[in-house]
Amino acid sequence: GDKSFIAGVWGLYNNNKALVGDNTSIGFKLDYPNDLWDISLKMKRIGDAFLPSLGFVPRPGIIYYSLSADFMPRPEWKLIRQFFFESFFRLVTDLNHNWESYTAFTAPVHFLLESGDRFEFNIMPKGENLTEDFEIEDGVIIKKGPYHWQRFRLELETASKRVMNGQATWWFGTFYKGTLDQIELQFNVRPANSLNLSLNYEKNIVNLPEGNFTQDLFGGRIQFSFTSDFEFSSFIQYDNESGSIGTNTRLRWTFALLGDLFIVYNHNIDKLERNIWQYNSNQFIIKVTYGFWN
């Protein structure tokens, strides 16, 4: 439809007397979220002393601007179900309006086929004004100063309705004063309606004047539904940077319309020299949630 429009403003004040500086946070949002056009404008200003006791503020002392516009026509074609011409621009400044970072994004090619398959090509200029040296990897230090670079993405996703489906993504282009290639692969298989298996792989290849490094991340997931109310899932992940394996295993039982029981077990091991594995940590959690109608 084309009848939706959202407008909102908000403001917060932190009365902690121990904090020195600007302890306020304000913002507004204008949103036109419709099927053909989706346009939004957002702004928020977070004071440098806005540090609430409860909750988490990832980046105080900033002004954040965001403008996005998506045009999503549905052509009367046999093969293509919908186009997505997306774009957004995000800018972060300090409280004196000096720029800290920006991201622009466009999708000149992005379409969904009637089969459910999807293809996308993106262009994404980025910039960051480092106020201090940044150690991106052990021994690889990027000097402070302004940096501008250009990222590109190719992405292909096959329809999830298939027994075997997946997604392949390749980010490439410049990165600070060097280059960065990011490859993401995901393969899913559904041998039965109640069983889903997936494998994930991500590789980052970074080449900078300050140094080169490679990061690999492997993951696997199994999900099995005994019934519509009782589900088992387990996830395992390994990355070569930390040299650790982490697992997350969960049972979920929906015992009532608004009630869920979760039993979760987390386990982590680290790889030492000579391929010796050592226990790192584990965690056992039991959680019950229940909602009440007013």
Backbone as CSV, one residue per row, in Angstrom:
resi,resn,N_x,N_y,N_z,CA_x,CA_y,CA_z,C_x,C_y,C_z
1,GLY,0.810,-1.190,0.000,0.000,0.000,0.000,0.855,1.256,0.000
2,ASP,0.192,2.431,0.022,0.904,3.706,0.015,0.280,4.678,1.010
3,LYS,-0.260,4.158,2.098,-0.982,4.995,3.052,-0.267,5.148,4.390
4,SER,0.906,4.559,4.548,1.572,4.577,5.848,2.546,5.744,5.957
5,PHE,2.503,6.415,7.096,3.460,7.474,7.404,3.659,7.507,8.914
6,ILE,4.923,7.551,9.338,5.256,7.519,10.757,6.135,8.720,11.083
7,ALA,5.817,9.400,12.176,6.639,10.508,12.666,6.784,10.355,14.173
8,GLY,7.980,10.594,14.658,8.199,10.453,16.089,9.372,11.280,16.572
9,VAL,9.290,11.719,17.814,10.389,12.429,18.470,10.581,11.826,19.850
10,TRP,11.795,11.928,20.377,12.061,11.390,21.702,13.171,12.201,22.367
11,GLY,13.217,12.115,23.663,14.253,12.791,24.427,14.488,12.078,25.747
12,LEU,15.734,12.022,26.178,16.108,11.356,27.420,17.077,12.244,28.196
13,TYR,17.002,12.117,29.508,17.877,12.895,30.388,18.403,11.983,31.486
14,ASN,19.712,12.022,31.712,20.350,11.217,32.752,20.727,12.142,33.907
15,ASN,20.117,11.917,35.084,20.344,12.823,36.220,21.436,12.337,37.164
16,ASN,22.350,11.518,36.655,23.476,11.059,37.468,24.431,12.234,37.705
17,LYS,24.527,12.690,38.949,25.339,13.864,39.270,26.835,13.607,39.121
18,ALA,27.229,12.338,39.082,28.652,12.024,38.958,29.169,12.231,37.541
19,LEU,28.258,12.349,36.568,28.662,12.523,35.178,28.835,14.005,34.868
20,VAL,29.906,14.331,34.170,30.209,15.716,33.817,30.110,15.867,32.305
21,GLY,29.310,16.832,31.854,29.154,17.058,30.429,27.693,17.077,30.037
22,ASP,27.438,16.801,28.768,26.079,16.801,28.224,25.451,15.434,28.487
23,ASN,24.446,15.391,29.364,23.821,14.121,29.725,22.420,13.976,29.145
24,THR,22.196,14.534,27.959,20.905,14.428,27.284,21.048,13.643,25.985
25,SER,19.911,13.161,25.510,19.859,12.467,24.224,18.512,12.765,23.587
26,ILE,18.514,13.212,22.327,17.279,13.554,21.629,17.337,12.989,20.213
27,GLY,16.169,12.881,19.588,16.138,12.395,18.217,14.756,12.501,17.614
28,PHE,14.682,12.314,16.295,13.396,12.280,15.608,13.474,11.306,14.436
29,LYS,12.298,10.927,13.937,12.206,9.989,12.825,10.997,10.336,11.979
30,LEU,11.205,10.403,10.662,10.133,10.510,9.678,10.242,9.302,8.765
31,ASP,9.157,8.566,8.603,9.229,7.310,7.854,7.990,7.160,6.981
32,TYR,8.232,6.795,5.720,7.168,6.514,4.757,7.369,5.080,4.273
33,PRO,6.957,4.068,5.086,7.270,2.662,4.782,6.170,1.983,3.975
34,ASN,6.252,2.096,2.663,5.207,1.537,1.819,5.788,0.574,0.791
35,ASP,4.901,-0.095,0.079,5.331,-1.185,-0.791,6.152,-0.690,-1.972
36,LEU,5.750,0.419,-2.594,6.484,0.925,-3.756,7.643,1.821,-3.334
37,TRP,7.392,2.718,-2.409,8.420,3.624,-1.899,8.574,3.431,-0.392
38,ASP,9.812,3.391,0.049,10.120,3.360,1.484,11.190,4.425,1.731
39,ILE,10.785,5.536,2.333,11.671,6.686,2.530,11.711,7.020,4.021
40,SER,12.897,7.281,4.536,12.991,7.624,5.955,14.091,8.652,6.185
41,LEU,13.889,9.459,7.209,14.864,10.445,7.660,14.963,10.334,9.178
42,LYS,16.182,10.161,9.685,16.385,9.996,11.126,17.538,10.882,11.586
43,MET,17.431,11.321,12.822,18.520,12.067,13.447,18.497,11.790,14.941
44,LYS,19.676,11.626,15.524,19.756,11.529,16.980,21.038,12.200,17.461
45,ARG,20.924,12.854,18.586,22.052,13.538,19.213,22.245,12.951,20.601
46,ILE,23.429,12.391,20.858,23.723,11.727,22.124,24.835,12.499,22.821
47,GLY,24.560,13.010,23.994,25.544,13.791,24.731,26.745,12.966,25.158
48,ASP,27.861,13.660,25.385,29.085,12.942,25.739,29.039,12.359,27.148
49,ALA,28.097,12.818,27.977,27.954,12.271,29.329,26.653,11.488,29.484
50,PHE,26.045,11.107,28.363,24.822,10.303,28.435,25.220,8.832,28.552
51,LEU,25.386,8.380,29.787,25.820,7.013,30.081,24.877,6.431,31.126
52,PRO,23.730,5.897,30.714,22.743,5.393,31.674,23.267,4.190,32.447
53,SER,22.812,4.071,33.686,23.230,2.944,34.525,22.702,1.627,33.986
54,LEU,21.492,1.647,33.423,20.922,0.471,32.786,20.925,0.691,31.278
55,GLY,21.307,-0.317,30.541,21.400,-0.178,29.098,22.827,0.097,28.665
56,PHE,22.996,0.291,27.361,24.331,0.446,26.799,24.273,1.440,25.658
57,VAL,25.131,2.438,25.701,25.257,3.423,24.625,26.585,3.172,23.925
58,PRO,26.574,2.633,22.704,27.839,2.259,22.063,28.717,3.438,21.681
59,ARG,28.114,4.618,21.434,28.909,5.729,20.919,28.347,7.056,21.417
60,PRO,28.700,7.488,22.622,28.215,8.781,23.113,28.983,9.930,22.464
61,GLY,28.452,11.140,22.622,29.121,12.330,22.112,29.071,12.470,20.609
62,ILE,27.935,12.093,19.996,27.832,12.138,18.533,26.492,12.726,18.108
63,ILE,26.440,13.105,16.826,25.193,13.410,16.134,25.118,12.470,14.936
64,TYR,24.006,11.758,14.815,23.844,10.733,13.782,22.725,11.156,12.838
65,TYR,23.016,11.133,11.525,22.033,11.449,10.498,21.877,10.242,9.574
66,SER,20.641,9.975,9.166,20.392,8.870,8.244,19.261,9.243,7.296
67,LEU,19.506,9.073,6.008,18.498,9.301,4.973,18.497,8.101,4.043
68,SER,17.330,7.502,3.819,17.237,6.342,2.934,16.025,6.483,2.029
69,ALA,16.138,5.915,0.830,15.044,5.924,-0.135,15.127,4.651,-0.964
70,ASP,14.079,3.843,-0.916,14.014,2.592,-1.667,12.814,2.638,-2.607
71,PHE,13.056,2.305,-3.874,12.005,2.213,-4.887,11.901,0.750,-5.292
72,MET,10.713,0.130,-5.098,10.578,-1.324,-5.221,9.395,-1.701,-6.114
73,PRO,9.515,-1.465,-7.410,8.400,-1.777,-8.310,8.246,-3.280,-8.541
74,ARG,7.025,-3.669,-8.884,6.710,-5.062,-9.229,6.287,-5.103,-10.701
75,PRO,7.213,-5.422,-11.609,6.885,-5.402,-13.036,5.957,-6.557,-13.414
76,GLU,5.219,-6.349,-14.462,4.327,-7.405,-14.954,5.093,-8.294,-15.924
77,TRP,6.164,-8.894,-15.425,7.005,-9.787,-16.209,6.872,-11.196,-15.660
78,LYS,7.159,-12.169,-16.497,7.022,-13.560,-16.085,8.144,-14.004,-15.158
79,LEU,9.349,-13.473,-15.350,10.503,-13.972,-14.612,10.783,-13.200,-13.332
80,ILE,10.617,-11.878,-13.360,11.010,-11.046,-12.222,9.786,-10.645,-11.402
81,ARG,9.851,-10.933,-10.097,8.751,-10.599,-9.189,8.845,-9.156,-8.709
82,GLN,10.082,-8.706,-8.386,10.213,-7.361,-7.831,11.636,-6.847,-7.984
83,PHE,11.768,-5.538,-8.239,13.053,-4.842,-8.218,13.192,-4.091,-6.889
84,PHE,14.457,-3.920,-6.457,14.743,-3.162,-5.240,15.859,-2.163,-5.557
85,PHE,15.494,-0.921,-5.817,16.486,0.129,-6.041,16.670,0.866,-4.712
86,GLU,17.680,0.441,-3.961,17.863,0.921,-2.594,19.002,1.938,-2.528
87,SER,18.889,2.855,-1.576,19.971,3.812,-1.341,19.834,4.377,0.066
88,PHE,20.972,4.643,0.691,20.947,5.347,1.969,22.265,6.075,2.164
89,PHE,22.230,7.074,3.045,23.430,7.805,3.432,23.385,8.013,4.937
90,ARG,24.481,7.679,5.619,24.576,7.823,7.067,25.833,8.608,7.406
91,LEU,25.672,9.587,8.266,26.775,10.460,8.661,26.809,10.570,10.177
92,VAL,28.009,10.454,10.730,28.213,10.627,12.167,29.210,11.760,12.366
93,THR,28.838,12.737,13.189,29.735,13.847,13.532,29.891,13.902,15.053
94,ASP,30.879,14.663,15.496,30.959,14.919,16.934,29.982,16.045,17.279
95,LEU,29.939,16.441,18.526,28.971,17.455,18.949,29.287,18.840,18.405
96,ASN,30.489,19.014,17.836,30.863,20.275,17.184,30.703,20.201,15.670
97,HIS,30.030,19.154,15.194,29.705,18.953,13.777,30.933,18.635,12.917
98,ASN,31.997,18.124,13.510,33.133,17.618,12.741,32.869,16.152,12.391
99,TRP,33.024,15.801,11.116,32.646,14.456,10.695,33.585,13.403,11.285
100,GLU,32.997,12.257,11.656,33.752,11.131,12.185,33.698,9.929,11.242
101,SER,32.528,9.676,10.649,32.411,8.559,9.705,31.182,8.768,8.831
102,TYR,31.200,8.135,7.670,30.033,8.169,6.786,29.975,6.877,5.979
103,THR,28.773,6.534,5.553,28.544,5.386,4.678,27.459,5.757,3.685
104,ALA,27.725,5.552,2.408,26.714,5.690,1.364,26.500,4.309,0.747
105,PHE,25.275,4.046,0.304,24.955,2.711,-0.210,23.951,2.843,-1.338
106,THR,24.196,2.136,-2.432,23.238,2.069,-3.531,23.156,0.637,-4.037
107,ALA,21.995,0.295,-4.557,21.782,-1.017,-5.174,21.258,-0.793,-6.585
108,PRO,22.158,-0.507,-7.539,21.697,-0.281,-8.910,21.102,-1.526,-9.552
109,VAL,21.501,-2.713,-9.052,20.946,-3.979,-9.543,20.553,-4.820,-8.340
110,HIS,19.268,-5.079,-8.205,18.774,-5.948,-7.136,17.372,-6.401,-7.530
111,PHE,17.217,-7.686,-7.784,15.906,-8.177,-8.196,15.633,-9.553,-7.608
112,LEU,14.346,-9.832,-7.447,13.855,-11.116,-6.948,13.082,-11.796,-8.061
113,LEU,13.487,-13.017,-8.406,12.812,-13.761,-9.458,11.545,-14.421,-8.925
114,GLU,10.650,-14.803,-9.833,9.446,-15.523,-9.432,9.785,-16.863,-8.797
115,SER,10.946,-17.400,-9.106,11.386,-18.661,-8.511,11.788,-18.509,-7.051
116,GLY,11.984,-17.259,-6.600,12.452,-17.008,-5.245,13.941,-16.743,-5.161
117,ASP,14.666,-16.897,-6.268,16.094,-16.594,-6.299,16.293,-15.076,-6.361
118,ARG,17.453,-14.635,-5.850,17.697,-13.194,-5.747,19.138,-12.882,-6.121
119,PHE,19.341,-11.737,-6.821,20.678,-11.278,-7.185,20.794,-9.799,-6.847
120,GLU,22.006,-9.409,-6.383,22.195,-8.025,-5.953,23.619,-7.567,-6.236
121,PHE,23.738,-6.309,-6.693,25.032,-5.648,-6.852,24.954,-4.305,-6.152
122,ASN,25.950,-4.018,-5.299,25.933,-2.791,-4.502,27.225,-2.004,-4.656
123,ILE,27.105,-0.700,-4.476,28.243,0.217,-4.410,28.153,0.948,-3.077
124,MET,29.259,0.968,-2.317,29.200,1.537,-0.973,30.463,2.332,-0.655
125,PRO,30.471,3.640,-0.909,31.580,4.486,-0.442,31.531,4.630,1.078
126,LYS,32.702,4.644,1.698,32.796,4.779,3.151,33.933,5.726,3.509
127,GLY,33.836,6.294,4.691,34.896,7.155,5.184,34.970,7.108,6.692
128,GLU,36.171,7.316,7.209,36.363,7.336,8.656,37.494,8.296,8.985
129,ASN,37.255,9.135,9.971,38.246,10.115,10.410,38.784,9.666,11.766
130,LEU,39.892,8.945,11.745,40.457,8.391,12.972,41.109,9.498,13.791
131,THR,40.704,9.615,15.040,41.282,10.627,15.927,42.503,10.104,16.671
132,GLU,42.759,8.806,16.572,43.946,8.206,17.172,44.321,6.968,16.374
133,ASP,45.536,6.492,16.560,45.983,5.297,15.852,45.074,4.118,16.194
134,PHE,44.863,3.243,15.198,43.923,2.134,15.333,44.637,0.829,15.005
135,GLU,44.709,-0.077,15.989,45.328,-1.387,15.765,44.246,-2.351,15.286
136,ILE,44.190,-2.567,13.986,43.160,-3.393,13.391,43.445,-4.877,13.570
137,GLU,44.718,-5.215,13.725,45.180,-6.594,13.942,46.473,-6.497,14.736
138,ASP,46.843,-7.558,15.411,48.082,-7.539,16.190,49.256,-7.093,15.323
139,GLY,49.870,-5.970,15.677,51.020,-5.463,14.945,50.686,-4.676,13.702
140,VAL,49.399,-4.566,13.345,48.977,-3.811,12.156,48.240,-2.562,12.642
141,ILE,48.913,-1.420,12.583,48.385,-0.175,13.151,48.138,0.835,12.034
142,ILE,46.899,1.313,11.951,46.529,2.345,10.986,46.651,3.704,11.671
143,LYS,47.401,4.611,11.053,47.652,5.919,11.647,46.382,6.772,11.644
144,LYS,46.299,7.669,12.610,45.139,8.552,12.694,45.089,9.481,11.485
145,GLY,43.882,9.959,11.179,43.686,10.827,10.031,42.449,10.424,9.254
146,PRO,42.088,11.195,8.215,40.898,10.877,7.420,41.194,9.815,6.360
147,TYR,40.241,8.914,6.167,40.365,7.857,5.163,39.049,7.753,4.402
148,HIS,39.153,7.519,3.095,37.993,7.338,2.230,38.253,6.117,1.348
149,TRP,37.267,5.238,1.234,37.450,4.059,0.382,36.122,3.657,-0.249
150,GLN,36.174,2.702,-1.160,35.015,2.302,-1.954,34.852,0.791,-1.894
151,ARG,33.632,0.342,-1.494,33.341,-1.078,-1.403,32.286,-1.452,-2.444
152,PHE,32.354,-2.704,-2.901,31.387,-3.247,-3.849,30.936,-4.618,-3.346
153,ARG,29.713,-5.000,-3.718,29.216,-6.309,-3.305,28.468,-6.988,-4.438
154,LEU,28.738,-8.282,-4.613,27.958,-9.172,-5.463,27.347,-10.240,-4.562
155,GLU,26.051,-10.477,-4.722,25.384,-11.450,-3.849,24.345,-12.234,-4.640
156,LEU,24.358,-13.540,-4.449,23.397,-14.441,-5.085,22.794,-15.326,-4.010
157,GLU,21.471,-15.381,-3.969,20.774,-16.215,-2.990,19.731,-17.056,-3.710
158,THR,19.725,-18.350,-3.438,18.728,-19.233,-4.033,17.535,-19.372,-3.098
159,ALA,16.402,-19.755,-3.650,15.142,-19.759,-2.909,15.172,-20.754,-1.754
160,SER,14.692,-20.320,-0.599,14.682,-21.184,0.583,13.669,-22.312,0.472
161,LYS,12.764,-22.251,-0.505,11.782,-23.317,-0.669,12.413,-24.605,-1.181
162,ARG,13.631,-24.511,-1.728,14.306,-25.696,-2.234,14.879,-26.521,-1.084
163,VAL,14.979,-27.837,-1.298,15.571,-28.720,-0.289,17.012,-28.314,-0.027
164,MET,17.743,-27.976,-1.081,19.110,-27.467,-0.952,19.143,-26.039,-1.474
165,ASN,19.609,-25.124,-0.668,19.677,-23.724,-1.058,20.870,-23.078,-0.375
166,GLY,21.145,-21.843,-0.745,22.304,-21.188,-0.147,22.451,-19.760,-0.596
167,GLN,23.569,-19.185,-0.193,23.862,-17.794,-0.509,25.365,-17.610,-0.642
168,ALA,25.772,-16.807,-1.624,27.185,-16.476,-1.834,27.317,-14.963,-1.930
169,THR,28.247,-14.401,-1.158,28.455,-12.957,-1.111,29.936,-12.651,-1.258
170,TRP,30.243,-11.657,-2.080,31.633,-11.218,-2.255,31.686,-9.704,-2.134
171,TRP,32.266,-9.227,-1.039,32.588,-7.816,-0.886,34.019,-7.594,-1.364
172,PHE,34.254,-6.543,-2.144,35.602,-6.267,-2.635,35.768,-4.765,-2.819
173,GLY,37.016,-4.358,-3.022,37.306,-2.943,-3.208,38.379,-2.464,-2.256
174,THR,38.509,-1.143,-2.159,39.546,-0.559,-1.312,39.107,-0.577,0.152
175,PHE,40.105,-0.405,1.032,39.861,-0.448,2.477,40.982,0.322,3.147
176,TYR,40.652,1.470,3.771,41.665,2.400,4.260,42.632,2.703,3.107
177,LYS,43.930,2.393,3.235,44.876,2.643,2.144,45.218,1.370,1.376
178,GLY,44.464,0.294,1.613,44.747,-0.976,0.953,43.491,-1.569,0.343
179,THR,43.378,-2.894,0.392,42.229,-3.593,-0.174,41.711,-4.622,0.830
180,LEU,40.447,-4.992,0.653,39.814,-6.006,1.490,38.858,-6.816,0.638
181,ASP,39.028,-8.140,0.659,38.095,-9.073,0.034,37.408,-9.867,1.136
182,GLN,36.080,-9.885,1.108,35.288,-10.647,2.069,34.410,-11.631,1.300
183,ILE,34.593,-12.902,1.580,33.833,-13.959,0.916,32.977,-14.659,1.963
184,GLU,31.679,-14.731,1.715,30.747,-15.381,2.636,29.943,-16.423,1.867
185,LEU,29.957,-17.650,2.365,29.238,-18.752,1.733,28.341,-19.422,2.761
186,GLN,27.135,-19.742,2.347,26.210,-20.462,3.221,25.490,-21.527,2.411
187,PHE,25.447,-22.739,2.969,24.764,-23.859,2.316,23.767,-24.450,3.298
188,ASN,22.525,-24.602,2.842,21.457,-25.140,3.686,20.850,-26.369,3.018
189,VAL,20.495,-27.341,3.825,19.808,-28.521,3.317,18.704,-28.888,4.300
190,ARG,17.559,-29.276,3.753,16.409,-29.657,4.560,15.977,-31.064,4.155
191,PRO,16.612,-32.112,4.732,16.270,-33.484,4.349,14.868,-33.896,4.764
192,ALA,14.301,-33.216,5.763,12.932,-33.475,6.205,12.339,-32.164,6.689
193,ASN,11.014,-32.106,6.761,10.375,-30.864,7.187,10.784,-30.450,8.592
194,SER,11.155,-31.419,9.410,11.501,-31.131,10.802,12.996,-30.940,11.026
195,LEU,13.817,-31.123,9.982,15.276,-31.082,10.143,15.896,-30.095,9.166
196,ASN,16.709,-29.179,9.693,17.450,-28.218,8.876,18.921,-28.258,9.255
197,LEU,19.794,-28.315,8.230,21.236,-28.317,8.429,21.832,-27.164,7.633
198,SER,22.857,-26.519,8.177,23.499,-25.424,7.448,24.977,-25.373,7.770
199,LEU,25.760,-24.946,6.773,27.197,-24.729,6.910,27.505,-23.307,6.464
200,ASN,28.411,-22.632,7.184,28.783,-21.257,6.865,30.304,-21.132,6.824
201,TYR,30.767,-20.294,5.903,32.201,-20.013,5.817,32.383,-18.552,5.445
202,GLU,33.310,-17.902,6.132,33.627,-16.504,5.844,35.138,-16.323,5.836
203,LYS,35.636,-15.622,4.824,37.071,-15.370,4.700,37.299,-13.896,4.428
204,ASN,38.195,-13.288,5.199,38.590,-11.896,5.008,40.062,-11.851,4.633
205,ILE,40.359,-11.241,3.490,41.736,-11.108,3.011,42.067,-9.622,2.995
206,VAL,42.937,-9.199,3.906,43.246,-7.784,4.092,44.676,-7.520,3.650
207,ASN,44.841,-6.559,2.751,46.159,-6.124,2.295,46.285,-4.621,2.532
208,LEU,47.155,-4.253,3.458,47.366,-2.857,3.820,48.849,-2.527,3.755
209,PRO,49.199,-1.264,3.528,50.622,-0.894,3.582,51.246,-1.215,4.936
210,GLU,50.425,-1.201,6.001,50.938,-1.473,7.343,51.110,-2.962,7.622
211,GLY,50.518,-3.824,6.776,50.622,-5.262,6.984,49.441,-5.996,6.374
212,ASN,49.620,-7.291,6.141,48.583,-8.128,5.555,48.161,-9.202,6.559
213,PHE,46.895,-9.608,6.499,46.434,-10.709,7.339,45.167,-11.309,6.737
214,THR,44.870,-12.533,7.170,43.711,-13.275,6.684,42.936,-13.823,7.872
215,GLN,41.625,-13.759,7.795,40.758,-14.283,8.845,39.799,-15.296,8.235
216,ASP,39.627,-16.434,8.916,38.710,-17.479,8.476,37.733,-17.793,9.601
217,LEU,36.477,-17.977,9.227,35.437,-18.300,10.196,34.580,-19.426,9.632
218,PHE,34.456,-20.514,10.389,33.661,-21.664,9.985,32.510,-21.845,10.975
219,GLY,31.350,-22.238,10.473,30.205,-22.459,11.348,29.296,-23.539,10.811
220,GLY,28.585,-24.191,11.696,27.612,-25.212,11.323,26.443,-25.189,12.289
221,ARG,25.262,-25.485,11.781,24.061,-25.454,12.618,23.158,-26.631,12.274
222,ILE,22.543,-27.207,13.300,21.520,-28.234,13.135,20.295,-27.808,13.920
223,GLN,19.139,-27.956,13.313,17.885,-27.586,13.966,16.867,-28.687,13.713
224,PHE,16.287,-29.210,14.793,15.331,-30.314,14.677,14.110,-30.008,15.526
225,SER,12.946,-30.145,14.915,11.683,-29.905,15.614,11.017,-31.243,15.906
226,PHE,10.995,-31.625,17.183,10.306,-32.855,17.565,8.808,-32.701,17.344
227,THR,8.281,-31.561,17.773,6.899,-31.167,17.525,6.906,-29.667,17.264
228,SER,5.752,-29.104,17.014,5.677,-27.656,16.797,5.995,-26.874,18.068
229,ASP,5.965,-27.553,19.229,6.212,-26.882,20.507,7.564,-27.220,21.124
230,PHE,8.298,-28.165,20.531,9.532,-28.643,21.154,10.629,-28.692,20.091
231,GLU,11.694,-27.888,20.289,12.718,-27.714,19.257,14.113,-27.833,19.858
232,PHE,15.001,-28.477,19.092,16.413,-28.612,19.461,17.261,-27.931,18.397
233,SER,18.277,-27.173,18.830,19.202,-26.557,17.880,20.593,-26.531,18.483
234,SER,21.598,-26.644,17.613,22.988,-26.610,18.061,23.822,-25.899,17.007
235,PHE,24.729,-25.036,17.471,25.578,-24.244,16.585,27.024,-24.378,17.032
236,ILE,27.927,-24.582,16.068,29.355,-24.680,16.357,30.100,-23.699,15.467
237,GLN,31.148,-23.060,16.008,31.888,-22.041,15.265,33.364,-22.087,15.616
238,TYR,34.202,-21.894,14.578,35.661,-21.840,14.762,36.211,-20.682,13.952
239,ASP,37.141,-19.932,14.539,37.846,-18.905,13.774,39.338,-19.027,14.037
240,ASN,40.122,-18.772,12.984,41.573,-18.975,13.076,42.271,-17.876,13.861
241,GLU,41.596,-16.738,14.064,42.239,-15.629,14.771,42.364,-15.923,16.267
242,SER,41.261,-16.343,16.872,41.313,-16.678,18.295,41.744,-18.117,18.527
243,GLY,41.631,-18.962,17.478,41.986,-20.365,17.623,41.082,-21.103,18.582
244,SER,39.812,-20.738,18.629,38.895,-21.354,19.579,37.681,-21.926,18.860
245,ILE,37.068,-22.921,19.492,35.823,-23.516,19.030,34.758,-23.241,20.080
246,GLY,33.639,-22.722,19.643,32.530,-22.454,20.547,31.276,-23.163,20.080
247,THR,30.527,-23.709,21.016,29.272,-24.380,20.695,28.151,-23.793,21.540
248,ASN,26.976,-23.752,20.943,25.770,-23.294,21.628,24.667,-24.301,21.326
249,THR,24.164,-24.968,22.354,23.128,-25.981,22.199,21.912,-25.552,23.004
250,ARG,20.738,-25.648,22.374,19.542,-25.115,23.015,18.335,-26.015,22.801
251,LEU,17.558,-26.212,23.861,16.238,-26.831,23.804,15.201,-25.764,24.119
252,ARG,14.152,-25.716,23.303,13.072,-24.759,23.549,11.744,-25.498,23.584
253,TRP,11.014,-25.314,24.662,9.697,-25.936,24.818,8.667,-24.840,25.056
254,THR,7.712,-24.724,24.144,6.613,-23.781,24.306,5.490,-24.513,25.027
255,PHE,5.412,-24.329,26.340,4.464,-25.091,27.152,3.100,-24.418,27.256
256,ALA,3.009,-23.167,26.808,1.740,-22.448,26.812,1.776,-21.417,25.698
257,LEU,0.630,-20.804,25.435,0.555,-19.828,24.349,1.554,-18.701,24.537
258,LEU,1.770,-18.274,25.778,2.690,-17.177,26.072,3.862,-17.626,26.930
259,GLY,4.097,-18.932,27.008,5.149,-19.439,27.882,6.172,-20.281,27.158
260,ASP,7.464,-20.031,27.443,8.565,-20.787,26.841,9.576,-21.166,27.911
261,LEU,10.124,-22.383,27.767,11.217,-22.855,28.605,12.439,-23.056,27.721
262,PHE,13.576,-22.452,28.090,14.829,-22.591,27.354,15.854,-23.283,28.246
263,ILE,16.525,-24.291,27.686,17.667,-24.929,28.340,18.850,-24.772,27.391
264,VAL,19.886,-24.054,27.836,21.001,-23.682,26.957,22.316,-24.141,27.576
265,TYR,23.176,-24.710,26.715,24.520,-25.095,27.161,25.537,-24.522,26.181
266,ASN,26.496,-23.736,26.686,27.580,-23.163,25.892,28.903,-23.782,26.323
267,HIS,29.748,-24.095,25.341,31.039,-24.729,25.642,32.097,-24.144,24.706
268,ASN,33.274,-23.818,25.257,34.360,-23.227,24.474,35.676,-23.917,24.798
269,ILE,36.447,-24.201,23.734,37.788,-24.749,23.895,38.746,-23.954,23.021
270,ASP,40.017,-23.870,23.447,41.044,-23.121,22.731,42.100,-24.070,22.192
271,LYS,42.646,-23.695,21.025,43.711,-24.481,20.417,45.063,-23.930,20.845
272,LEU,45.889,-24.795,21.438,47.223,-24.414,21.861,48.240,-24.883,20.830
273,GLU,49.506,-24.764,21.144,50.554,-25.224,20.240,50.509,-26.745,20.096
274,ARG,51.017,-27.236,18.983,51.093,-28.661,18.666,49.707,-29.316,18.640
275,ASN,48.693,-28.516,18.187,47.334,-29.021,17.997,46.733,-29.623,19.264
276,ILE,47.071,-29.051,20.403,46.493,-29.485,21.669,45.330,-28.548,22.013
277,TRP,44.182,-29.152,22.344,43.004,-28.362,22.683,42.835,-28.301,24.195
278,GLN,42.438,-27.128,24.679,42.305,-26.920,26.119,40.949,-26.309,26.426
279,TYR,40.325,-26.814,27.490,39.034,-26.284,27.939,39.155,-24.802,28.299
280,ASN,38.186,-24.017,27.853,38.167,-22.587,28.169,37.048,-22.236,29.142
281,SER,35.818,-22.557,28.766,34.689,-22.214,29.629,33.455,-22.985,29.192
282,ASN,32.494,-23.081,30.094,31.178,-23.578,29.726,30.127,-22.852,30.548
283,GLN,28.895,-22.967,30.111,27.808,-22.236,30.747,26.515,-23.016,30.559
284,PHE,25.757,-23.154,31.633,24.476,-23.860,31.597,23.393,-22.894,32.071
285,ILE,22.368,-22.704,31.240,21.338,-21.703,31.522,19.962,-22.347,31.407
286,ILE,19.108,-22.069,32.373,17.693,-22.430,32.306,16.889,-21.134,32.419
287,LYS,16.015,-20.909,31.456,15.269,-19.652,31.410,13.805,-19.943,31.110
288,VAL,12.924,-19.301,31.852,11.484,-19.424,31.641,10.919,-18.034,31.374
289,THR,10.145,-17.914,30.314,9.467,-16.653,30.013,7.967,-16.901,29.946
290,TYR,7.208,-15.941,30.426,5.747,-16.073,30.390,5.140,-14.677,30.308
291,GLY,4.199,-14.527,29.407,3.524,-13.247,29.239,2.107,-13.301,29.774
292,PHE,1.572,-12.134,30.093,0.224,-12.046,30.641,-0.579,-11.059,29.799
293,TRP,-1.817,-11.435,29.514,-2.720,-10.519,28.828,-3.239,-9.486,29.817
294,ASN,-3.384,-8.261,29.348,-3.981,-7.231,30.208,-5.498,-7.404,30.267
